[in-house]
Amino acid sequence: MDETPVQFDMPYHYTLDVKGEQKITLKTKGGEKKNCTVVLCISMTGEKIKPFIIFKRKRIPKTKPNGDRFPISIVAAASPKGWMNTKLMKEWIDNAFSTRTGNIWRPPSLLILDTFAAHCDVKYLKKHNIHCLFIPGGLTPILQPLDKGINRPFKHYLKSYWNAFISMESKKMATIFQVSHWVKESWHSIESKIIVKSFYTCLKTVSGSTDDEEVSDSDDDQEEDNEEDGEEDGEDEIEIIEEENYVF
């Protein structure tokens, strides 16, 4: 499980123009500073948990007069800062993580996550038969499967939808409903085999073996994710689960 920031405008960091041109304009809709947080979660079997999107606002509208609405395969939430907090972490467990395959009888599960303060309500997690394995600070780029091989292609698919949107003649910025549909389609495009390979690569890192075919996230995406996480909280004791046959 991991959070990643998503901007409403995603202009490229480079462009193409005539040599010697003094003024080069990048086309946007004015949403470069408007963003949301997308909570993603995957399993070793290749399953994708429904995305949990946190928008920076006081409340989430259910529908619009023109018929705009959120897709049923995502969960939308609101936060004044647009970041994860302890309350939203509980909502994520209840409305997203608990909908995973095979959770009817709440079998024991192992959740791998970083030590961001909002993640550390261990008592609530144990109430849902969820055991935690916290990744020490600074090691998420090499031990977090989402950072290792999922966030980068996910952002690539998101940008392709933004490119299609920016080519439209309308000058309006993307709405929260449009962004949620981009997230849904981009998440759907992530293949299960890439997820399994990301876990495999992290496990090989832990075991000390090497492989030329590593999947890795871009430095830019990792820096964005680290900024979104904020300061890490190392007060909670890291719990290592040794039992076998856990459902991720």
LUMBA-56707 format. One record per residue: x, y, z of N, C-alpha, C in turn; residue in three letters; residue number from 1. Coordinates in Angstrom, 2 decimals. Each point is the difference from the previous one (the first is absolute). Layout:
N
      n_X      n_Y      n_Z     ca_X     ca_Y     ca_Z      c_X      c_Y      c_Z  code  pos
        X        Y        Z        X        Y        Z        X        Y        Z   ALA  NUM
...
***
This chain:
248
      n_X      n_Y      n_Z     ca_X     ca_Y     ca_Z      c_X      c_Y      c_Z  code  pos
     0.85    -1.19     0.00    -0.85     1.19     0.00     0.89     1.24     0.00   MET    1
    -0.39     0.99    -0.81     0.80     1.22    -0.08    -0.85     1.13    -0.57   ASP    2
     0.35     1.23     0.35    -0.67     1.18    -0.55     0.89     0.63    -1.07   GLU    3
    -0.64     0.55    -1.02     0.74     0.72    -1.03    -0.79     1.23    -0.42   THR    4
     0.65     1.16    -0.17    -0.71     1.22    -0.38    -0.33     0.00    -1.48   PRO    5
    -1.15     0.57    -0.35    -0.43     0.12    -1.40    -0.45     1.43    -0.23   VAL    6
     0.61     0.66    -1.00    -0.36     1.37    -0.34    -1.17     0.03    -0.99   GLN    7
    -0.77     1.07     0.05    -1.09     0.19    -0.95     0.53     0.43    -1.37   PHE    8
     1.19     0.58    -0.04     0.70     0.31    -1.24     1.36    -0.67     0.08   ASP    9
     0.40    -0.69    -1.07     1.25    -0.76     0.02     0.90     0.36    -1.17   MET   10
     0.42     1.27    -0.12     0.84     0.39    -1.14     1.35    -0.69     0.04   PRO   11
     0.53    -0.28    -1.17     1.32    -0.61    -0.09     1.07     0.99     0.41   TYR   12
     1.16    -0.51     0.40     1.10     0.86     0.40     0.85     0.42    -1.19   HIS   13
    -0.41    -0.38    -1.19     0.73     0.38    -1.20    -1.00     0.23    -1.13   TYR   14
     0.44     0.73    -1.04    -0.86     0.27    -1.15     0.89     0.13    -1.25   THR   15
    -0.62     0.21    -1.14     0.73     0.10    -1.26    -0.41     1.29    -0.71   LEU   16
     1.00     0.80    -0.39    -0.28     1.25    -0.69     1.19     0.37    -0.89   ASP   17
    -0.16     1.07    -0.74     1.04     0.46    -0.91     1.20     0.50     0.80   VAL   18
     1.21    -0.36    -0.44     1.21     0.41     0.69     0.12     1.53    -0.02   LYS   19
     0.31     0.56     1.16     0.13     1.45     0.12    -1.26     0.69     0.47   GLY   20
    -1.10    -0.74     0.11    -1.26     0.59     0.47     0.17     0.47     1.45   GLU   21
    -0.40     1.24     0.28     0.21     0.56     1.32    -1.16    -0.29     0.96   GLN   22
    -1.18    -0.23    -0.53    -1.16    -0.25     0.85    -0.69    -1.26    -0.46   LYS   23
    -0.07    -0.98     0.90    -0.64    -1.29    -0.31    -1.13    -0.23     0.99   ILE   24
    -1.19    -0.25    -0.50    -1.19    -0.14     0.84    -0.38    -1.48     0.13   THR   25
    -0.24    -0.42     1.24    -0.52    -1.34     0.27    -1.50     0.09     0.21   LEU   26
    -0.74    -0.82    -0.70    -1.46     0.04     0.08    -0.48    -0.74     1.23   LYS   27
    -0.74     0.69     0.86    -0.62    -0.62     1.18    -1.40     0.59     0.17   THR   28
    -0.70    -0.51     1.01    -1.34     0.51     0.31    -0.02     0.79     1.31   LYS   29
     1.19     0.27     0.56     0.07     0.78     1.23    -0.07    -0.82     1.27   GLY   30
     0.20    -1.31    -0.10    -0.11    -0.84     1.20     1.31    -0.60     0.45   GLY   31
     1.13     0.67    -0.32     1.31    -0.54     0.36     0.19    -0.14     1.50   GLU   32
    -0.62     0.92     0.76     0.18    -0.03     1.45    -1.15    -0.71     0.73   LYS   33
    -0.97    -0.46    -0.75    -1.11    -0.72     0.61     0.26    -1.50    -0.11   LYS   34
    -0.04    -0.70     1.13     0.29    -1.42    -0.05    -0.86    -0.77     1.00   ASN   35
     0.09    -1.30    -0.09    -0.68    -0.90     0.93     0.97    -1.12     0.36   CYS   36
    -0.37    -0.81     0.97     0.82    -1.14     0.39    -0.73    -1.28    -0.36   THR   37
     0.69    -0.89    -0.70    -0.58    -1.29    -0.38     0.66    -1.10     0.82   VAL   38
    -0.79    -0.75     0.73     0.50    -1.11     0.81    -0.14    -1.28    -0.81   VAL   39
     1.13    -0.65    -0.27     0.01    -1.23    -0.78     0.43    -1.17     0.86   LEU   40
    -0.51    -1.16    -0.33     0.36    -1.21     0.76    -0.04    -1.20    -0.94   CYS   41
     0.99    -0.87     0.12     0.10    -1.19    -0.85     0.34    -1.21     0.85   ILE   42
    -0.17    -1.19    -0.58     0.35    -1.23     0.72     1.01    -0.80    -0.80   SER   43
     0.64    -0.95     0.65     1.01    -0.83    -0.66    -0.60    -0.87    -1.10   MET   44
    -1.31    -0.22     0.06    -0.65    -0.81    -1.03    -0.34     0.81    -1.24   THR   45
     0.25     1.32     0.04    -0.30     0.86    -1.14    -1.32     0.73     0.13   GLY   46
    -0.69    -0.16     1.12    -1.30     0.68     0.18     0.21     1.48     0.27   GLU   47
    -0.91     0.83    -0.51     0.02     1.44     0.22    -1.20     0.40     0.85   LYS   48
     0.27     0.61     1.16    -1.06     0.52     0.85    -0.54     1.29    -0.63   ILE   49
    -1.30     0.25     0.14    -0.58     1.20    -0.61     0.69     1.26     0.49   LYS   50
     0.31     0.94    -0.90     0.68     1.24     0.40    -0.84     0.83     0.96   PRO   51
     0.68     0.67     0.90    -0.60     0.88     1.00     0.56     1.39    -0.26   PHE   52
    -0.86     0.93    -0.47     0.46     1.32    -0.40    -0.39     1.04     1.06   ILE   53
     0.99     0.75     0.47    -0.24     1.04     1.00     0.11     1.36    -0.68   ILE   54
    -1.12     0.70    -0.10    -0.03     1.32    -0.62     0.12     1.09     1.06   PHE   55
     0.61     1.11    -0.37     0.18     1.12     0.93    -1.27     0.84    -0.01   LYS   56
    -0.91    -0.34     0.87    -1.27     0.70     0.12    -0.68    -0.44     1.30   ARG   57
    -1.10     0.68     0.38    -0.67    -0.30     1.26    -0.92    -1.21    -0.09   LYS   58
    -0.63    -0.19    -1.16    -0.90    -1.14    -0.15    -0.01    -0.46    -1.45   ARG   59
    -0.50    -1.19    -0.22    -0.03    -0.59    -1.34    -1.44    -0.01    -0.52   ILE   60
    -0.25     0.64    -1.14    -1.36    -0.04    -0.59    -0.25    -1.38    -0.60   PRO   61
    -1.23    -0.48     0.11    -0.33    -1.32    -0.53    -0.22     0.05    -1.52   LYS   62
    -0.60     1.06    -0.47    -0.25     0.10    -1.44    -0.14     1.47    -0.37   THR   63
    -0.01     0.30    -1.29    -0.14     1.36    -0.49    -1.29     0.10    -0.81   LYS   64
    -0.54     1.20    -0.12    -1.23     0.16    -0.79     0.14    -0.50    -1.44   PRO   65
     1.21     0.07    -0.55     0.21    -0.46    -1.38     0.21    -1.50    -0.11   ASN   66
    -0.08    -0.70     1.15     0.13    -1.46    -0.03     1.38    -0.53     0.34   GLY   67
     0.98     0.89     0.24     1.34    -0.45     0.39    -0.06    -0.73     1.33   ASP   68
     0.70    -1.12     0.08     0.06    -0.75     1.25     1.29    -0.80     0.06   ARG   69
     0.32    -0.50     1.19     1.21    -0.79     0.17    -0.25    -1.43    -0.49   PHE   70
     1.01    -0.64    -0.59    -0.14    -1.41    -0.38    -0.12    -0.87     1.24   PRO   71
    -0.73    -1.10    -0.11    -0.24    -0.85     1.18     1.25    -0.77     0.42   ILE   72
     1.01    -0.05    -0.87     1.20    -0.78     0.31     1.08     0.83     0.69   SER   73
    -0.34     1.21     0.45     0.92     0.79     0.81    -0.75     0.51     1.23   ILE   74
     0.77     0.42     1.01    -0.59     0.60     1.20     0.52     1.43     0.10   VAL   75
    -0.90     0.96     0.12     0.39     1.41     0.09    -0.19     0.50     1.43   ALA   76
     0.97     0.78     0.48    -0.06     0.55     1.35     0.49     1.44    -0.04   ALA   77
    -0.27     0.74     1.07     0.39     1.41     0.07     0.86     0.26     1.22   ALA   78
     0.93     0.92    -0.16     0.87     0.42     1.10     0.39     1.45    -0.24   SER   79
     0.01     0.84     1.04     0.35     1.42    -0.19     1.36     0.20    -0.65   PRO   80
     0.95    -0.90     0.27     1.33     0.11    -0.59     0.20    -0.91    -1.20   LYS   81
    -0.93    -0.89    -0.23     0.13    -0.91    -1.11     0.97    -1.14     0.25   GLY   82
     0.34    -0.24     1.28     0.95    -1.05     0.36    -0.68    -1.07     0.83   TRP   83
     0.69    -1.11     0.15    -0.46    -1.08     0.87     0.12     0.43     1.46   MET   84
    -0.98    -0.41     0.81     0.08     0.20     1.44    -0.57    -1.25     0.68   ASN   85
     0.01    -0.02     1.32    -0.41    -1.20     0.74    -1.46    -0.35    -0.29   THR   86
    -0.87     0.99    -0.07    -1.42    -0.25    -0.27    -0.19    -0.61    -1.39   LYS   87
     0.69     0.55    -1.00    -0.13    -0.51    -1.36     0.66    -1.37    -0.15   LEU   88
     1.02    -0.26     0.82     0.61    -1.33    -0.03    -1.01    -1.06     0.40   MET   89
    -0.83     0.32     0.99    -1.05    -0.93     0.42    -1.05    -0.17    -1.10   LYS   90
    -0.33     1.12    -0.68    -0.95    -0.08    -1.12     0.56    -0.86    -1.13   GLU   91
     1.30     0.14    -0.24     0.61    -0.81    -1.05    -0.10    -1.50     0.33   TRP   92
     0.25    -0.34     1.25    -0.09    -1.40     0.41    -1.42    -0.51    -0.16   ILE   93
    -0.99     0.79     0.42    -1.40    -0.43    -0.03    -0.57    -0.06    -1.41   ASP   94
     0.36     0.97    -0.85    -0.66     0.14    -1.30     0.82    -0.47    -1.20   ASN   95
     1.30    -0.21     0.20     0.84    -0.44    -1.12     0.71    -1.31     0.31   ALA   96
     0.85    -0.01     1.01     0.78    -1.20     0.31    -0.89    -1.18     0.38   PHE   97
    -1.09     0.26     0.69    -0.88    -1.09     0.45    -0.82    -0.60    -1.14   SER   98
     0.04     0.61    -1.20    -0.76    -0.53    -1.14     0.83    -0.97    -0.83   THR   99
     1.23    -0.28     0.42     0.87    -0.88    -0.79    -0.56    -1.42    -0.04   ARG  100
     0.47    -0.76    -0.96    -0.45    -1.37    -0.19     0.32    -0.86     1.23   THR  101
    -0.98    -0.80     0.43     0.21    -0.93     1.10    -0.07     0.59     1.38   GLY  102
    -0.56     1.21     0.14    -0.03     0.65     1.32    -1.33    -0.17     0.72   ASN  103
    -0.87    -0.88    -0.49    -1.32    -0.17     0.63     0.14    -0.40     1.47   ILE  104
     0.92    -0.93     0.27     0.17    -0.49     1.38     1.17     0.67     0.70   TRP  105
     0.50     1.09    -0.56     1.11     0.75     0.58     1.19    -0.89     0.35   ARG  106
     0.59    -0.65    -0.96     1.19    -0.81     0.29     1.17     0.90     0.36   PRO  107
     1.00    -0.50     0.71     1.15     0.84     0.33     0.71     0.47    -1.25   PRO  108
     0.39     1.26    -0.03     0.69     0.57    -1.15     1.19     0.81     0.47   SER  109
     0.99     0.10    -0.87     1.20     0.77     0.30     0.03     1.22    -0.90   LEU  110
     0.02     1.17     0.61    -0.01     1.26    -0.74     1.38     0.64     0.09   LEU  111
     0.61     0.23    -1.17     1.33     0.61    -0.06    -0.16     1.48    -0.30   ILE  112
     0.52     0.85     0.87    -0.17     1.44    -0.17     1.14     0.74     0.68   LEU  113
     0.13     1.31    -0.30     1.07     0.78     0.62    -0.45     0.51     1.37   ASP  114
     0.88     0.72     0.67    -0.26     0.42     1.37    -0.60     1.41     0.10   THR  115
    -0.70     0.42    -1.03    -0.73     1.28     0.05    -0.96    -0.04     1.19   PHE  116
    -0.09     1.10     0.75    -0.74     0.02     1.26    -1.43    -0.49    -0.13   ALA  117
    -0.68     0.32    -1.10    -1.40    -0.39    -0.17    -0.18    -1.50    -0.14   ALA  118
     1.09    -0.73    -0.28    -0.09    -1.45    -0.19     0.12    -0.78     1.30   HIS  119
     0.33     0.68     1.08     0.48    -0.71     1.18    -1.06    -0.30     1.07   CYS  120
    -1.28     0.00    -0.37    -1.03    -0.40     0.95    -0.09    -1.53     0.00   ASP  121
     0.97    -0.61     0.63     0.14    -1.46    -0.05    -1.21    -0.70     0.63   VAL  122
    -0.58     0.58     1.05    -1.13    -0.63     0.68    -1.19    -0.16    -0.94   LYS  123
    -0.29     1.03    -0.80    -1.13    -0.09    -0.93     0.28    -1.04    -1.07   TYR  124
     1.24    -0.07    -0.45     0.37    -0.99    -1.01    -0.16    -1.42     0.54   LEU  125
     0.45    -0.23     1.22    -0.12    -1.33     0.60    -1.46    -0.39     0.22   LYS  126
    -0.84     1.00     0.22    -1.43    -0.25     0.16    -0.58    -0.65    -1.25   LYS  127
     0.59     0.30    -1.17    -0.44    -0.57    -1.26     0.88    -1.18    -0.42   HIS  128
     0.75    -0.54     0.97     0.89    -1.15    -0.26     1.08     0.33    -1.02   ASN  129
     0.44     1.27     0.02     1.06     0.46    -0.90     1.28     0.19     0.79   ILE  130
     1.05    -0.69    -0.40     1.31     0.15     0.61     0.85     0.90    -0.88   HIS  131
     0.84     0.81     0.60     0.77     1.00    -0.75     1.48    -0.34    -0.05   CYS  132
     0.59     0.27    -1.14     1.45    -0.07    -0.15     0.43     1.37    -0.50   LEU  133
     0.61     0.78     0.89     0.37     1.37    -0.34     1.38     0.04    -0.66   PHE  134
     0.08     0.74    -1.10     1.27     0.17    -0.71     0.75     1.17     0.64   ILE  135
     1.24    -0.22     0.43     0.77     1.10     0.64     0.16     1.19    -0.94   PRO  136
     0.12     1.18     0.59     0.15     1.22    -0.78     1.19    -0.05    -0.95   GLY  137
    -0.20     0.47    -1.22     1.06     0.04    -0.99     0.13    -1.26    -0.83   GLY  138
    -0.75    -1.04     0.33     0.12    -1.27    -0.72    -1.21    -0.30    -0.89   LEU  139
    -1.01     0.89     0.00    -1.18    -0.28    -0.83     0.32    -0.08    -1.50   THR  140
     0.97     0.77    -0.54     0.28    -0.12    -1.44     0.48    -1.39    -0.42   PRO  141
     0.56    -0.78     0.96     0.51    -1.32    -0.37    -0.80    -1.14     0.61   ILE  142
    -0.83     0.28     1.01    -0.75    -1.07     0.66    -1.51     0.12    -0.18   LEU  143
    -0.49     1.10    -0.55    -1.43     0.20    -0.21    -0.34    -0.40    -1.44   GLN  144
    -0.76    -1.09    -0.22    -0.32    -0.44    -1.36    -0.65     1.08    -0.87   PRO  145
    -0.85     0.84     0.60    -0.64     1.07    -0.77     1.03     1.01    -0.50   LEU  146
     0.95     0.36     0.85     1.06     0.92    -0.41     0.91    -0.66    -1.02   ASP  147
     0.19    -1.29     0.14     0.97    -0.71    -0.82    -0.44    -0.15    -1.46   LYS  148
    -1.28    -0.27    -0.22    -0.38    -0.26    -1.38    -1.40     0.35    -0.43   GLY  149
    -0.79     0.63     0.89    -1.41     0.26    -0.34    -0.30     1.48    -0.18   ILE  150
     0.52     0.84     0.87    -0.34     1.43    -0.06     0.38     0.64    -1.32   ASN  151
     1.14    -0.38    -0.55     0.45     0.62    -1.25    -0.93    -0.30    -1.17   ARG  152
    -0.33    -1.29    -0.29    -0.95    -0.23    -1.11    -1.39     0.56     0.30   PRO  153
    -0.40     0.02     1.28    -1.29     0.58     0.37    -0.04     1.48    -0.38   PHE  154
     1.07     0.74     0.33     0.07     1.42    -0.35     0.07     0.17    -1.52   LYS  155
     0.64    -0.92    -0.69     0.09     0.07    -1.46    -1.40    -0.10    -0.63   HIS  156
    -0.81    -0.94     0.50    -1.37    -0.14    -0.52    -0.83     1.24     0.33   TYR  157
     0.17     0.53     1.22    -0.72     1.22     0.38     0.32     1.15    -0.95   LEU  158
     1.27     0.14    -0.33     0.41     1.10    -0.87    -0.58    -0.15    -1.40   LYS  159
    -0.18    -1.24    -0.46    -0.59    -0.21    -1.32    -1.45     0.49    -0.02   SER  160
    -0.73    -0.21     1.10    -1.38     0.50     0.07    -0.01     1.52     0.11   TYR  161
     0.98     0.56     0.72     0.08     1.45     0.09     0.32     0.61    -1.37   TRP  162
     0.87    -0.66    -0.76     0.34     0.49    -1.34    -1.23     0.07    -0.90   ASN  163
    -0.85    -1.04     0.10    -1.23     0.00    -0.80    -0.92     1.14     0.44   ALA  164
    -0.02     0.25     1.32    -0.85     1.07     0.54     0.52     1.38    -0.40   PHE  165
     1.32     0.19     0.04     0.58     1.31    -0.29    -0.17     0.38    -1.47   ILE  166
    -0.17    -1.00    -0.86    -0.16     0.28    -1.43    -1.41     0.50    -0.33   SER  167
    -0.92    -0.11     0.96    -1.35     0.51    -0.21     0.00     1.53     0.00   MET  168
    -0.97     0.57    -0.66    -0.05     1.47    -0.14    -0.47     0.69     1.28   GLU  169
    -0.66    -0.73     0.87    -0.50     0.61     1.23     1.15     0.53     0.85   SER  170
    -0.19     1.15     0.61     1.03     0.61     0.84    -0.17    -0.34     1.47   LYS  171
    -1.02    -0.78     0.32    -0.27    -0.34     1.38     0.98    -1.05     0.52   LYS  172
     0.32     0.12     1.29     0.88    -0.96     0.65    -0.76    -1.30     0.24   MET  173
     0.72    -1.11     0.09    -0.63    -1.29     0.25    -0.73     0.01     1.34   ALA  174
    -1.14    -0.66     0.07    -0.77    -0.09     1.24     0.46    -1.22     0.79   THR  175
    -0.44    -0.08     1.25     0.36    -1.15     0.83    -0.60    -1.28    -0.58   ILE  176
    -1.12     0.12    -0.69    -0.61    -1.17    -0.62     0.84    -0.50    -1.18   PHE  177
     0.51     0.94    -0.79     0.83    -0.39    -1.14     1.31    -0.65     0.48   GLN  178
     0.61     0.60     1.03     1.25    -0.56     0.53    -0.24    -1.40     0.57   VAL  179
    -1.12    -0.20     0.66    -0.30    -1.32     0.56    -0.15    -1.05    -1.09   SER  180
    -0.54     0.39    -1.15    -0.11    -0.94    -1.13     1.37    -0.29    -0.59   HIS  181
     0.88     1.02    -0.04     1.38    -0.24    -0.46     0.68    -1.02     0.91   TRP  182
    -0.19     0.17     1.30     0.61    -0.92     0.97    -0.54    -1.41    -0.20   VAL  183
    -1.30    -0.12    -0.17    -0.62    -1.31    -0.19     0.58    -0.70    -1.23   LYS  184
     0.03     0.69    -1.14     0.48    -0.61    -1.24     1.50    -0.30     0.07   GLU  185
     0.77     0.89     0.60     1.44    -0.22     0.12     0.31    -1.20     0.88   SER  186
    -0.75    -0.13     1.09     0.19    -1.14     0.91    -0.39    -1.31    -0.69   TRP  187
    -1.04     0.06    -0.80    -0.45    -1.18    -0.74     1.07    -0.45    -1.00   HIS  188
     0.80     0.94    -0.50     1.00    -0.31    -1.01     1.24    -0.69     0.57   SER  189
     0.19     0.05     1.31     1.15    -0.66     0.62    -0.21    -1.51    -0.04   ILE  190
     0.94    -0.72    -0.59    -0.14    -1.45    -0.15     0.46    -0.74     1.25   GLU  191
    -0.66    -1.12     0.26     0.31    -0.80     1.19     1.44    -0.49    -0.01   SER  192
     0.52    -0.34    -1.18     1.37    -0.54    -0.07     1.03     1.04     0.44   LYS  193
    -0.29     1.30    -0.23     0.90     1.06     0.44    -0.02     0.10     1.53   ILE  194
    -1.17    -0.18     0.57    -0.14     0.03     1.47     0.80    -1.13     0.63   ILE  195
    -0.17    -1.20    -0.52     0.72    -1.17     0.54     1.51     0.21    -0.13   VAL  196
     0.44     0.55    -1.14     1.43     0.23    -0.22     0.54     1.05     0.96   LYS  197
    -0.81     1.01     0.35     0.44     1.03     0.95     0.26    -0.61     1.37   SER  198
    -0.91    -0.87     0.45     0.21    -0.69     1.28     1.25    -0.87    -0.08   PHE  199
     0.16    -0.71    -1.11     1.13    -0.89    -0.18     1.31     0.77     0.06   TYR  200
     0.05     1.16    -0.61     1.20     0.82     0.00     0.35     0.47     1.41   THR  201
    -1.02     0.41     0.78     0.25     0.43     1.38     0.48    -1.16     0.86   CYS  202
    -0.57    -1.18    -0.20     0.43    -1.17     0.77     1.43    -0.38    -0.33   LEU  203
     0.39     0.15    -1.25     1.38    -0.29    -0.39     0.96     1.00     0.63   LYS  204
    -0.46     1.25     0.15     0.82     1.01     0.66     0.23    -0.37     1.46   THR  205
    -1.07    -0.46     0.67     0.11    -0.38     1.41     0.92    -1.20     0.17   VAL  206
    -0.08    -0.94    -0.94     0.81    -1.22     0.10     1.45     0.22    -0.42   SER  207
     0.26     1.16    -0.63     1.36     0.33    -0.38     0.40    -0.47    -1.38   GLY  208
    -0.92    -0.63    -0.74     0.31    -0.45    -1.35    -0.20     1.14    -0.98   SER  209
     0.54    -0.14    -1.21    -0.10     1.04    -1.02    -0.67    -0.54    -1.23   THR  210
    -0.57     0.90    -0.78    -0.68    -0.37    -1.25     0.12     1.15    -0.95   ASP  211
     0.42    -0.27    -1.22     0.15     1.06    -0.99    -1.34     0.61    -0.40   ASP  212
    -1.09    -0.81     0.13    -1.31     0.46    -0.44    -0.78     0.58     1.15   GLU  213
     0.43     1.11     0.54    -0.71     0.62     1.11    -0.98     1.02    -0.52   GLU  214
    -1.16     0.07     0.67    -0.93     1.09    -0.27     0.25     1.06     1.05   VAL  215
     0.03     1.25    -0.38     0.27     1.05     0.97    -0.76     1.25    -0.38   SER  216
    -0.37     0.75     1.02    -0.73     1.26    -0.20     0.98     1.10    -0.34   ASP  217
    -0.48     1.04    -0.66     0.86     1.13    -0.35     0.32     0.81     1.24   SER  218
     1.15     0.70    -0.02     0.39     0.83     1.14    -1.01     1.10     0.26   ASP  219
    -0.58     0.57    -1.08    -0.97     1.09     0.17    -1.21    -0.47     0.77   ASP  220
    -0.54    -1.19    -0.36    -1.19    -0.51     0.67     0.31    -0.33     1.45   ASP  221
     1.20    -0.55     0.28     0.35    -0.33     1.37     0.11     1.26     0.84   GLN  222
     0.57     1.08    -0.57     0.11     1.24     0.75    -1.38     0.56     0.31   GLU  223
    -0.93    -0.08    -0.97    -1.36     0.49     0.23    -0.66    -0.78     1.13   GLU  224
     0.16    -1.35    -0.01    -0.61    -0.82     1.01     0.58     0.31     1.38   ASP  225
     1.33     0.22     0.08     0.62     0.29     1.28    -0.48     1.34     0.55   ASN  226
    -0.20     0.98    -0.90    -0.52     1.30     0.45    -1.41    -0.16     0.53   GLU  227
    -0.80    -0.84    -0.65    -1.39    -0.18     0.42    -0.08    -0.66     1.37   GLU  228
     0.92    -0.94     0.26    -0.04    -0.72     1.27     0.30     0.90     1.18   ASP  229
     0.83     1.04    -0.21     0.36     0.89     1.09     0.98    -0.68     0.94   GLY  230
     0.02     0.44     1.24     0.92    -0.57     0.97    -0.48    -1.37     0.41   GLU  231
     0.95    -0.90     0.21    -0.33    -1.35     0.38     0.01    -0.12     1.51   GLU  232
    -0.85    -0.86     0.51    -0.13    -0.20     1.43     0.57    -1.36     0.36   ASP  233
     1.09     0.00     0.77     0.64    -1.27     0.33    -0.28    -0.44     1.42   GLY  234
    -1.01     0.58     0.66    -0.27    -0.33     1.39    -0.61    -1.37     0.16   GLU  235
    -0.85    -0.43    -0.96    -0.63    -1.30     0.12     1.00    -1.09    -0.28   ASP  236
    -0.04    -1.02     0.81     0.92    -1.12    -0.17    -0.34    -0.78    -1.26   GLU  237
     1.00    -0.34    -0.79    -0.21    -0.75    -1.23    -0.27    -1.45     0.36   ILE  238
    -1.09    -0.52    -0.51    -0.41    -1.37     0.30     0.32    -0.90    -1.18   GLU  239
     0.77    -1.06     0.24     0.37    -0.94    -1.05    -0.83    -1.25     0.18   ILE  240
    -0.73    -0.37    -1.04    -0.88    -1.16     0.04     0.71    -1.20    -0.60   ILE  241
     0.09    -1.09     0.75     0.71    -1.18    -0.47    -0.93    -1.13    -0.41   GLU  242
    -1.30     0.10     0.30    -0.91    -1.06    -0.36    -0.10    -0.13    -1.52   GLU  243
    -0.35    -1.18    -0.48    -0.11    -0.26    -1.42    -1.44     0.13    -0.48   GLU  244
    -0.16    -0.01    -1.33    -1.32    -0.01    -0.65    -0.83     1.24     0.30   ASN  245
     0.62     1.14     0.01    -0.77     1.23     0.17    -0.58     0.45    -1.32   TYR  246
    -1.22     0.56     0.05    -0.65     0.54    -1.18     0.33     1.46    -0.11   VAL  247
     0.58     0.42    -1.12     0.37     1.40    -0.17    -1.20     0.78    -0.49   PHE  248
***
